Amino acid sequence: MSTDKIITLVAFGFYMIVMILIGVFYSRKTKNNEDYFLGGRNLGGWTAALSAQASDMSGWLLMGLPGAIYLSGTGEVWTAIGLLIGTILNWYLVSSRLRKYTIVSGNSLTIPSFFENRYRDKRGVIKIVAAVIIAIFFAVYTASAFSSGAKLFKTLFGDSIENAYLVGLIIAAVVILIYTLLGGFKAVCTTDFIQGMLMLVAILAVPIIAYATMTWDSGFAGALSKNGVSSPENYINLFKTPEGENTSTISIISGLAWGLGYFGMPHIIIRFMAIKNEREVKKSRKIAIAWVILSLAAACFVGFVARGYLNTQLDGNNSETAFIRLIQQMFSGNFALVFIGGIFLCGILAAIMSTADSQLLVTSSAISEDVYKGIFKRRSAKDESTEKKALMIGRIAVLVIAVIAFVIALDPNSSVMKLVKDAWGGFGAAFGPVVLLALFWKRSNLAGAISGMITGTVFVLFWSYIPLIQNTDLTKFNGADMITLYDSTGIYSLAIAFPLALIVNVIVSLITKKPSEEITKEFESVKTIEI
């Protein structure tokens, strides 16, 4: 192994050890489920903001999105625009009201618990449905993070370590598991804060330095031309493909539809529930939106710059490594440069870890609070033995979901962007409409919520995973005879599933029994309460 790679490996090792030590530190402060899952509802503004956004912007921010732009040009920026709009709306519409409502409604510690308390579901049906959905889609989502970590490791050390993808997959999974299992929510949020700052520094500094180096003696268009882009003016045009065709309406709608997912992301909106007070909510909102604007713009810039800067052209199989290769090419030659490059590469690792840990923790809370404690152990929350067992069950759930995600991620050809897209669409369609209607429509009821949740989930699975259409072009989709509706139409499932689930929720709520007076009074009280 070369000296450069040894230096990079040392930087990685140091970073991972720091994350584990944070987990050990907070393990001593975790005494009960509220500490483990919500950090005692005591998050400050900066930690809440960066934790929410770092857990949101996973490996796809530094790998999937730049890779898509590297291949297809500015037309892929519509996804980033949709995500920015979704982030702003989520912080302004959902954050404050959800925090208040979850406290008023039985001090809910999880999203499924909030649904149960909001609709007075005494049988716990909505908890079970929500917990199953969380387990399904977070297994896929966590797999995307593990896959990102494995691809990072393979790209850096593939020629020096045998089976580098598998080794990287194991390392990523083990480190994330250790500090998540030990420290719980506070450990995750603290590491997310550090990782959010590191991600931002890496994604801002690298493309700016590369752009300045690349264009000092020629324009950006000239650099693109040298690297095989036949029509640079089309490549950097929002409404054109690199081949000169108009960006399709379907592509624009599908890109913007990503913004709908935010309302239903458990690992993001759980942060709203944990913020200390209303003043910190307002502070978090500003910090989070500023962070997202900078990070999304920089991620898109990475894709453009990599296309003009890299010495070797990347194809669809390795385009997601564009940022990694950009850092490698820029920071080489001497110890100082390699070490700086290693720190920036830790920014990619940070993006991966900050999402996977949050997803595992939310899955843990769903199994522990909503299935075990909420359904099988309907006893007082003050029962100490129940609390301890629930905490243990939650940690076992983290391990189980991590194993499932590990198996899904074993395929080295798996696309980070596709895995994220499927999970994002599932959560957005299943939970997004329910969250919005639960918070802002007092006529919403239990039957409508469950119906909408199931509709969104089934549609996404049906649209994205079930091959129903005959493939008329066997040169595409790996020559498969049958393809999915998504493959056939190019329409992102969330663009259809979200409004469909919303409509079903409203219709079923209107044709079934009105909410009780108790539920209505609680709904109205949230408007004026100060917490």
Backbone torsions as a table, in degrees:
resi	resn	phi	psi	omega
1	MET	NA	135.1	-177.1
2	SER	-69.6	161.9	178.6
3	THR	-60.7	-40.7	179.9
4	ASP	-57.9	-42.5	-177.7
5	LYS	-72.1	-34.0	176.8
6	ILE	-64.3	-42.1	177.8
7	ILE	-61.5	-44.7	178.8
8	THR	-62.0	-42.3	-179.7
9	LEU	-63.4	-38.9	177.9
10	VAL	-63.5	-42.8	177.9
11	ALA	-60.1	-43.5	177.7
12	PHE	-61.4	-45.7	-178.3
13	GLY	-61.8	-43.7	178.5
14	PHE	-59.9	-45.6	-178.5
15	TYR	-61.3	-45.4	-178.0
16	MET	-66.2	-37.0	178.2
17	ILE	-63.5	-40.7	177.7
18	VAL	-60.4	-42.9	179.5
19	MET	-62.3	-41.4	179.9
20	ILE	-66.3	-40.7	179.4
21	LEU	-62.6	-35.2	175.8
22	ILE	-62.8	-41.7	177.1
23	GLY	-61.1	-42.3	178.7
24	VAL	-62.9	-43.3	-179.5
25	PHE	-59.5	-47.5	-176.3
26	TYR	-78.5	-15.9	176.6
27	SER	-62.0	-29.2	179.3
28	ARG	-75.1	-18.8	-177.7
29	LYS	-99.7	-1.2	-177.5
30	THR	-94.2	108.3	-174.9
31	LYS	-110.4	-24.2	-178.5
32	ASN	-151.0	-177.7	-176.4
33	ASN	-65.0	-35.6	-179.8
34	GLU	-66.7	-35.9	175.0
35	ASP	-66.0	-45.7	-173.7
36	TYR	-69.4	-38.3	-173.5
37	PHE	-99.3	-24.4	-179.1
38	LEU	-132.6	5.4	177.3
39	GLY	61.6	28.9	-179.6
40	GLY	68.8	20.8	-177.6
41	ARG	50.0	51.7	-173.0
42	ASN	-133.0	27.8	-179.0
43	LEU	-75.7	137.3	173.4
44	GLY	-81.3	170.7	-174.1
45	GLY	-61.2	-47.9	-178.0
46	TRP	-65.8	-45.3	-179.0
47	THR	-64.2	-43.6	-179.8
48	ALA	-62.3	-44.5	-177.0
49	ALA	-64.6	-52.3	-176.7
50	LEU	-71.2	-31.2	176.7
51	SER	-67.0	-44.2	179.2
52	ALA	-60.7	-46.0	-175.2
53	GLN	-79.2	-33.5	176.6
54	ALA	-67.5	-38.8	177.7
55	SER	-69.3	-24.6	176.7
56	ASP	-75.2	-54.6	-173.7
57	MET	-83.5	85.5	-175.5
58	SER	-79.1	-157.4	179.5
59	GLY	-58.5	-20.2	-179.1
60	TRP	-67.1	-27.6	-179.2
61	LEU	-64.5	-40.4	-177.0
62	LEU	-101.0	-5.8	179.7
63	MET	-127.7	-58.1	-175.7
64	GLY	-64.0	-51.9	-177.6
65	LEU	-67.4	-49.2	176.0
66	PRO	-59.1	-36.7	179.1
67	GLY	-63.9	-40.8	178.8
68	ALA	-65.5	-41.3	179.2
69	ILE	-70.3	-38.0	176.9
70	TYR	-55.0	-44.0	-177.5
71	LEU	-78.6	-44.1	-166.5
72	SER	-112.8	-1.9	176.2
73	GLY	81.8	-164.5	-171.5
74	THR	-64.9	-19.0	179.1
75	GLY	-57.7	-23.7	178.2
76	GLU	-77.5	-8.9	-178.5
77	VAL	-67.6	-18.3	179.5
78	TRP	-58.4	-32.2	175.9
79	THR	-62.1	-45.4	179.3
80	ALA	-63.3	-38.9	178.4
81	ILE	-63.6	-43.6	177.7
82	GLY	-61.0	-41.7	-179.8
83	LEU	-66.7	-37.3	178.0
84	LEU	-64.2	-46.7	178.5
85	ILE	-60.3	-43.9	179.9
86	GLY	-62.4	-40.6	178.7
87	THR	-61.4	-47.0	-179.1
88	ILE	-61.4	-48.1	-179.5
89	LEU	-63.3	-39.1	-178.7
90	ASN	-63.5	-44.0	-179.7
91	TRP	-70.3	-34.4	-178.4
92	TYR	-84.3	-34.3	-176.5
93	LEU	-90.7	-41.8	-167.0
94	VAL	-100.2	-41.4	-166.1
95	SER	-53.3	-57.6	-174.8
96	SER	-67.1	-46.7	-176.5
97	ARG	-67.9	-37.8	179.1
98	LEU	-65.2	-41.8	179.0
99	ARG	-59.1	-47.0	179.7
100	LYS	-64.8	-45.7	-174.0
101	TYR	-65.4	-38.2	-178.7
102	THR	-68.5	-28.5	176.3
103	ILE	-75.2	-47.3	179.7
104	VAL	-63.2	-38.5	-175.9
105	SER	-90.1	70.3	172.8
106	GLY	73.3	21.9	-178.2
107	ASN	48.9	55.1	-175.5
108	SER	-64.3	131.9	-179.2
109	LEU	-96.2	-17.8	-177.8
110	THR	-134.6	165.2	177.0
111	ILE	-64.2	-47.7	176.6
112	PRO	-58.6	-37.7	177.1
113	SER	-64.0	-39.2	177.0
114	PHE	-61.9	-44.2	178.1
115	PHE	-59.4	-44.7	-179.3
116	GLU	-62.6	-46.4	-178.9
117	ASN	-69.7	-39.8	-179.7
118	ARG	-60.2	-40.7	-175.7
119	TYR	-102.7	5.3	179.3
120	ARG	53.1	51.7	179.8
121	ASP	-84.1	93.9	-174.8
122	LYS	-71.4	-22.1	-179.9
123	ARG	-89.6	-10.9	176.7
124	GLY	74.0	21.4	-177.4
125	VAL	-64.9	-44.6	-175.7
126	ILE	-67.5	-29.1	176.1
127	LYS	-63.9	-45.7	-177.8
128	ILE	-65.0	-45.3	179.8
129	VAL	-59.7	-47.8	-178.2
130	ALA	-64.9	-41.1	-179.4
131	ALA	-64.4	-39.3	178.1
132	VAL	-64.2	-43.3	178.9
133	ILE	-61.6	-44.1	179.1
134	ILE	-60.1	-45.4	-179.3
135	ALA	-62.3	-42.0	-178.4
136	ILE	-63.6	-55.5	-171.9
137	PHE	-78.3	-27.1	176.8
138	PHE	-75.3	-25.3	173.2
139	ALA	-62.2	-42.5	178.5
140	VAL	-68.9	-44.0	-177.1
141	TYR	-64.8	-44.5	179.1
142	THR	-64.9	-33.7	176.7
143	ALA	-60.3	-35.8	178.9
144	SER	-64.7	-37.3	178.6
145	ALA	-69.7	-44.3	177.9
146	PHE	-61.1	-42.1	179.6
147	SER	-62.8	-39.6	177.6
148	SER	-60.8	-44.4	179.4
149	GLY	-63.1	-41.0	179.8
150	ALA	-66.5	-40.4	178.4
151	LYS	-66.3	-37.7	176.3
152	LEU	-59.6	-48.4	-178.1
153	PHE	-65.2	-41.9	-179.4
154	LYS	-65.1	-42.0	180.0
155	THR	-63.1	-37.7	-177.1
156	LEU	-80.7	-38.6	-170.2
157	PHE	-125.2	13.6	-174.8
158	GLY	-60.0	-30.8	-178.7
159	ASP	-90.3	-0.8	-178.0
160	SER	-117.0	-23.4	-177.0
161	ILE	-123.7	127.9	179.0
162	GLU	-68.7	140.3	-178.2
163	ASN	53.8	47.5	-174.8
164	ALA	-60.4	-35.2	-179.7
165	TYR	-62.0	-47.0	-179.3
166	LEU	-66.4	-41.5	178.7
167	VAL	-61.1	-45.6	178.2
168	GLY	-62.5	-38.4	178.5
169	LEU	-62.3	-44.3	-179.5
170	ILE	-65.7	-44.8	-179.3
171	ILE	-61.6	-47.7	-179.3
172	ALA	-59.4	-46.0	-177.7
173	ALA	-64.8	-43.5	-175.9
174	VAL	-67.2	-45.9	-177.9
175	VAL	-64.2	-45.3	179.5
176	ILE	-61.3	-42.7	179.7
177	LEU	-61.5	-43.0	-175.1
178	ILE	-59.7	-53.4	-174.3
179	TYR	-77.5	-22.2	174.7
180	THR	-71.9	-45.1	180.0
181	LEU	-64.4	-38.2	-176.2
182	LEU	-74.6	-54.1	-166.0
183	GLY	-99.7	-18.7	179.6
184	GLY	70.1	-149.2	-170.0
185	PHE	-61.8	-44.8	-178.0
186	LYS	-64.6	-40.1	177.9
187	ALA	-64.4	-43.1	179.8
188	VAL	-62.9	-45.3	-178.0
189	CYS	-68.3	-37.4	178.1
190	THR	-66.6	-46.1	177.5
191	THR	-64.5	-37.1	177.6
192	ASP	-62.5	-37.6	178.4
193	PHE	-62.1	-49.2	178.8
194	ILE	-60.9	-45.3	-177.2
195	GLN	-67.8	-35.4	177.6
196	GLY	-63.2	-40.9	177.6
197	MET	-67.2	-42.4	-179.3
198	LEU	-65.3	-41.9	177.3
199	MET	-58.1	-45.3	-176.2
200	LEU	-64.8	-44.3	178.9
201	VAL	-61.0	-46.2	-177.5
202	ALA	-63.3	-46.1	-173.1
203	ILE	-76.7	-19.5	175.2
204	LEU	-86.5	-45.4	-173.3
205	ALA	-70.2	-46.2	-172.4
206	VAL	-61.0	-53.2	-178.1
207	PRO	-67.2	-31.7	178.7
208	ILE	-65.3	-45.6	178.6
209	ILE	-63.3	-43.5	-179.1
210	ALA	-63.9	-41.1	-179.0
211	TYR	-64.6	-43.6	-179.9
212	ALA	-63.2	-40.7	179.3
213	THR	-66.8	-39.8	-174.0
214	MET	-73.7	-32.2	-170.5
215	THR	-108.8	6.1	-174.6
216	TRP	-64.9	-28.1	179.8
217	ASP	-115.9	0.2	177.7
218	SER	-157.7	162.3	-178.8
219	GLY	-76.3	168.3	-180.0
220	PHE	-63.8	-39.6	179.8
221	ALA	-60.4	-38.9	178.6
222	GLY	-64.2	-39.9	178.6
223	ALA	-64.4	-40.4	177.5
224	LEU	-62.9	-43.8	-179.2
225	SER	-60.2	-41.0	179.9
226	LYS	-62.6	-26.9	-177.4
227	ASN	-102.3	25.3	168.8
228	GLY	92.9	5.2	176.4
229	VAL	-84.7	109.4	-172.9
230	SER	-70.7	-28.2	-177.6
231	SER	-136.0	82.4	-177.9
232	PRO	-56.0	-34.5	-178.8
233	GLU	-64.1	-30.6	175.8
234	ASN	-78.1	-37.4	-178.3
235	TYR	-60.0	-34.4	-177.4
236	ILE	-101.6	18.4	-179.5
237	ASN	-104.6	123.4	-179.4
238	LEU	-57.2	-28.9	-172.3
239	PHE	-107.8	16.1	179.1
240	LYS	-132.6	151.7	169.6
241	THR	-89.9	163.6	177.8
242	PRO	-57.7	-24.2	179.5
243	GLU	-84.0	-4.2	177.2
244	GLY	98.1	-1.1	177.9
245	GLU	-80.3	155.7	177.4
246	ASN	-68.7	138.9	173.7
247	THR	-62.7	126.8	-173.7
248	SER	-69.7	151.8	176.3
249	THR	-60.3	-36.4	179.1
250	ILE	-61.7	-41.9	179.5
251	SER	-64.0	-41.3	-179.7
252	ILE	-66.1	-46.8	179.9
253	ILE	-62.6	-43.9	-179.7
254	SER	-63.3	-39.1	178.0
255	GLY	-65.2	-47.4	179.5
256	LEU	-64.8	-29.8	-177.5
257	ALA	-64.1	-20.5	176.8
258	TRP	-56.0	-31.6	-179.2
259	GLY	-62.3	-25.6	179.2
260	LEU	-67.3	-22.2	-175.7
261	GLY	-66.9	-26.8	-173.9
262	TYR	-58.3	-36.7	-175.6
263	PHE	-64.3	-17.3	-176.4
264	GLY	-118.5	14.9	-178.2
265	MET	-87.2	103.1	-176.2
266	PRO	-56.3	-39.7	-176.0
267	HIS	-72.8	-14.0	176.3
268	ILE	-94.6	-51.8	-175.2
269	ILE	-72.5	-16.9	174.8
270	ILE	-63.6	-28.3	176.8
271	ARG	-64.4	-34.9	178.7
272	PHE	-60.7	-38.0	-177.8
273	MET	-69.0	-22.2	-173.1
274	ALA	-98.0	-3.7	-177.1
275	ILE	-69.0	143.0	-170.9
276	LYS	-59.6	-50.8	-177.3
277	ASN	-158.0	179.1	-175.4
278	GLU	-63.0	-36.2	179.5
279	ARG	-63.3	-40.7	178.5
280	GLU	-69.4	-30.0	176.4
281	VAL	-61.8	-46.5	-179.1
282	LYS	-64.4	-39.1	177.6
283	LYS	-65.4	-45.2	-179.1
284	SER	-59.5	-39.7	-177.8
285	ARG	-58.3	-47.1	-178.6
286	LYS	-66.5	-44.2	-178.9
287	ILE	-63.4	-45.6	-176.7
288	ALA	-62.8	-44.9	-178.4
289	ILE	-65.4	-41.6	177.7
290	ALA	-62.2	-42.7	179.3
291	TRP	-61.1	-43.4	-177.8
292	VAL	-66.9	-42.3	178.7
293	ILE	-58.5	-47.6	-178.6
294	LEU	-65.5	-46.3	-173.8
295	SER	-70.2	-41.2	179.2
296	LEU	-67.1	-43.0	178.4
297	ALA	-61.9	-42.2	-179.0
298	ALA	-68.3	-37.6	179.0
299	ALA	-62.6	-41.6	176.8
300	CYS	-64.4	-41.1	-179.5
301	PHE	-62.8	-36.4	177.8
302	VAL	-57.5	-45.0	-179.5
303	GLY	-60.6	-44.7	179.1
304	PHE	-63.5	-49.5	-174.7
305	VAL	-64.4	-42.0	-179.6
306	ALA	-59.7	-36.8	-178.9
307	ARG	-64.7	-33.5	-179.4
308	GLY	-92.4	-17.9	-171.6
309	TYR	-99.3	-39.9	-171.8
310	LEU	-64.8	142.1	179.8
311	ASN	-72.3	-31.2	-179.1
312	THR	-112.9	142.4	179.2
313	GLN	-84.3	142.8	-179.1
314	LEU	-105.7	146.1	176.9
315	ASP	-105.0	-171.5	-176.3
316	GLY	-62.9	-22.8	-178.5
317	ASN	-79.9	-25.1	-177.5
318	ASN	-130.4	13.0	-179.5
319	SER	-62.7	-26.7	-179.1
320	GLU	-71.3	-5.6	176.1
321	THR	-97.2	11.7	-175.0
322	ALA	-56.3	-45.0	-177.8
323	PHE	-67.3	-39.4	179.0
324	ILE	-60.8	-47.7	-177.4
325	ARG	-68.6	-30.9	177.3
326	LEU	-63.1	-45.5	179.1
327	ILE	-65.1	-43.7	179.8
328	GLN	-58.7	-43.9	-177.1
329	GLN	-70.5	-34.9	-177.1
330	MET	-76.3	-41.4	-171.3
331	PHE	-110.2	82.7	178.6
332	SER	-149.6	163.3	174.6
333	GLY	113.9	-36.6	177.1
334	ASN	-148.9	167.1	-173.3
335	PHE	-55.7	-47.9	-175.6
336	ALA	-61.1	-46.6	-179.3
337	LEU	-63.8	-43.5	-179.0
338	VAL	-63.7	-40.9	-179.9
339	PHE	-64.9	-42.5	177.0
340	ILE	-61.3	-43.4	176.6
341	GLY	-60.3	-38.3	177.5
342	GLY	-62.2	-39.2	177.4
343	ILE	-64.5	-43.2	178.5
344	PHE	-65.0	-36.2	176.6
345	LEU	-65.6	-29.6	174.4
346	CYS	-64.1	-24.4	175.3
347	GLY	-62.6	-37.1	176.0
348	ILE	-67.6	-43.2	177.2
349	LEU	-60.4	-37.8	178.6
350	ALA	-62.6	-42.5	179.4
351	ALA	-61.5	-39.5	-179.2
352	ILE	-67.6	-50.1	-173.7
353	MET	-70.2	-34.9	-175.4
354	SER	-67.7	-23.7	178.0
355	THR	-90.8	-44.8	-177.5
356	ALA	-60.2	-41.9	-178.5
357	ASP	-64.2	-40.2	-180.0
358	SER	-65.6	-40.4	-179.6
359	GLN	-66.0	-41.5	178.7
360	LEU	-64.6	-39.0	-178.9
361	LEU	-67.4	-41.2	178.6
362	VAL	-65.3	-39.5	176.5
363	THR	-62.2	-42.4	178.2
364	SER	-59.0	-45.3	-179.0
365	SER	-65.6	-35.9	179.6
366	ALA	-64.1	-43.3	-179.0
367	ILE	-72.8	-43.6	-176.2
368	SER	-71.9	-57.4	-175.7
369	GLU	-75.8	-41.4	-168.2
370	ASP	-93.9	-29.7	179.8
371	VAL	-100.7	-60.0	-175.9
372	TYR	-68.2	-60.4	-174.8
373	LYS	-72.4	-39.0	-175.8
374	GLY	-77.6	-30.5	-174.6
375	ILE	-107.8	-51.4	-173.4
376	PHE	-86.8	-19.7	-178.7
377	LYS	-127.2	67.1	-178.3
378	ARG	-79.6	72.8	176.9
379	ARG	-125.7	178.4	-177.7
380	SER	-61.6	140.6	177.5
381	ALA	-64.2	-15.4	-179.4
382	LYS	-84.6	-6.1	177.7
383	ASP	-66.7	110.3	-173.2
384	GLU	-64.2	-38.5	-179.2
385	SER	-66.0	-37.1	177.7
386	THR	-65.8	-41.9	179.0
387	GLU	-59.2	-46.4	-178.3
388	LYS	-66.0	-41.7	179.9
389	LYS	-66.8	-38.9	179.9
390	ALA	-64.1	-39.8	178.4
391	LEU	-63.8	-40.3	179.1
392	MET	-66.3	-43.2	178.7
393	ILE	-61.3	-39.8	179.3
394	GLY	-62.5	-40.8	180.0
395	ARG	-69.9	-35.5	175.8
396	ILE	-64.4	-39.0	179.5
397	ALA	-62.2	-38.8	176.7
398	VAL	-57.6	-45.0	-178.9
399	LEU	-64.6	-43.7	-178.1
400	VAL	-64.2	-47.9	-179.7
401	ILE	-64.4	-37.3	178.0
402	ALA	-62.3	-39.5	178.9
403	VAL	-65.0	-43.7	178.6
404	ILE	-62.6	-44.7	178.7
405	ALA	-62.2	-38.4	178.9
406	PHE	-60.3	-44.3	-179.7
407	VAL	-64.3	-43.7	178.8
408	ILE	-60.9	-38.2	-175.4
409	ALA	-82.2	-1.6	-177.3
410	LEU	-62.5	-25.5	179.6
411	ASP	-73.4	112.9	-177.7
412	PRO	-68.2	-14.4	179.3
413	ASN	-93.6	3.1	179.9
414	SER	-64.7	141.1	-179.3
415	SER	-90.3	124.7	177.1
416	VAL	-60.3	-44.0	-177.4
417	MET	-62.5	-40.6	-178.5
418	LYS	-68.8	-43.0	178.6
419	LEU	-60.0	-44.2	178.8
420	VAL	-65.2	-43.0	-178.8
421	LYS	-58.5	-44.1	-178.6
422	ASP	-66.3	-45.8	-179.2
423	ALA	-68.4	-40.8	179.6
424	TRP	-61.7	-44.6	178.4
425	GLY	-63.6	-39.1	179.8
426	GLY	-63.4	-48.6	179.7
427	PHE	-67.5	-42.3	-178.7
428	GLY	-60.8	-41.6	-178.5
429	ALA	-76.0	-37.4	-176.6
430	ALA	-74.1	-46.3	-172.1
431	PHE	-105.1	-28.7	-175.4
432	GLY	-54.3	-56.2	179.2
433	PRO	-60.4	-37.2	-179.3
434	VAL	-65.5	-44.6	179.6
435	VAL	-60.0	-48.6	-177.8
436	LEU	-63.1	-45.0	-178.8
437	LEU	-71.4	-35.5	177.7
438	ALA	-63.1	-35.8	-177.2
439	LEU	-82.6	-32.3	-167.9
440	PHE	-123.9	-1.1	179.6
441	TRP	-129.8	108.8	-174.8
442	LYS	-71.8	-15.7	179.2
443	ARG	-80.9	-12.4	178.3
444	SER	-59.9	135.8	-178.7
445	ASN	-131.0	179.1	-174.5
446	LEU	-62.2	-45.1	-178.6
447	ALA	-61.2	-42.0	178.8
448	GLY	-64.9	-42.4	-178.5
449	ALA	-62.8	-46.9	-179.9
450	ILE	-65.1	-42.8	-179.6
451	SER	-61.9	-45.1	179.5
452	GLY	-64.7	-40.7	-179.3
453	MET	-62.2	-46.5	-179.8
454	ILE	-67.6	-40.2	179.4
455	THR	-59.0	-48.3	-179.4
456	GLY	-61.6	-43.6	-178.9
457	THR	-64.6	-50.7	-177.2
458	VAL	-62.6	-40.2	-178.3
459	PHE	-64.1	-44.3	-179.2
460	VAL	-63.1	-45.2	178.6
461	LEU	-61.9	-42.7	-179.9
462	PHE	-64.4	-44.6	-174.9
463	TRP	-72.5	-38.2	-171.4
464	SER	-98.0	-21.0	-170.9
465	TYR	-119.9	-22.5	-174.3
466	ILE	-94.2	114.6	179.1
467	PRO	-75.6	112.9	-174.6
468	LEU	-122.1	-17.6	-172.0
469	ILE	-108.7	137.5	177.0
470	GLN	-66.9	130.3	178.1
471	ASN	-81.2	113.9	-177.5
472	THR	-90.5	-6.5	179.1
473	ASP	-130.8	94.5	-173.7
474	LEU	-72.6	-1.8	174.2
475	THR	-80.0	-11.3	-179.9
476	LYS	-110.7	162.4	175.8
477	PHE	56.3	39.6	177.0
478	ASN	57.1	27.3	175.9
479	GLY	74.1	17.2	-178.7
480	ALA	-65.2	142.6	179.1
481	ASP	-70.6	-38.8	-178.0
482	MET	-120.6	142.8	-179.7
483	ILE	-129.2	167.0	-178.4
484	THR	-81.6	168.9	176.8
485	LEU	-64.3	-33.8	176.6
486	TYR	-64.7	-46.1	179.3
487	ASP	-60.5	-36.7	-176.3
488	SER	-74.0	-39.5	-173.5
489	THR	-101.9	-27.7	-175.3
490	GLY	78.3	4.4	-179.8
491	ILE	-86.1	125.9	179.1
492	TYR	-64.8	133.2	-175.7
493	SER	-54.5	-37.6	-176.2
494	LEU	-63.4	-30.4	-178.8
495	ALA	-63.2	-28.3	178.9
496	ILE	-101.8	-41.6	-173.9
497	ALA	-65.2	-38.3	-178.4
498	PHE	-62.1	-56.7	179.3
499	PRO	-62.7	-33.6	179.1
500	LEU	-64.3	-46.9	179.1
501	ALA	-64.0	-37.1	178.2
502	LEU	-63.3	-45.4	-179.8
503	ILE	-63.5	-44.4	179.6
504	VAL	-61.8	-43.5	179.1
505	ASN	-58.3	-46.2	-178.8
506	VAL	-65.9	-47.9	-177.3
507	ILE	-61.9	-48.4	-178.9
508	VAL	-63.7	-39.5	177.9
509	SER	-61.2	-39.4	-177.1
510	LEU	-73.0	-30.5	-176.5
511	ILE	-94.6	-1.1	177.2
512	THR	-114.4	-178.2	-172.1
513	LYS	-62.0	139.6	177.8
514	LYS	-65.5	154.0	175.5
515	PRO	-62.0	152.8	-179.5
516	SER	-67.7	166.2	178.9
517	GLU	-63.3	-35.3	178.7
518	GLU	-61.2	-44.2	179.9
519	ILE	-66.0	-42.4	-179.2
520	THR	-63.9	-41.9	179.1
521	LYS	-64.3	-40.9	178.3
522	GLU	-63.4	-42.1	177.7
523	PHE	-57.4	-46.4	-178.7
524	GLU	-67.8	-32.7	-176.7
525	SER	-66.9	-27.1	-177.4
526	VAL	-65.6	-26.7	-177.8
527	LYS	-63.7	-32.1	-172.2
528	THR	-110.8	-13.5	-174.4
529	ILE	-70.8	144.6	175.6
530	GLU	-117.4	120.0	-178.5
531	ILE	-131.6	NA	NA
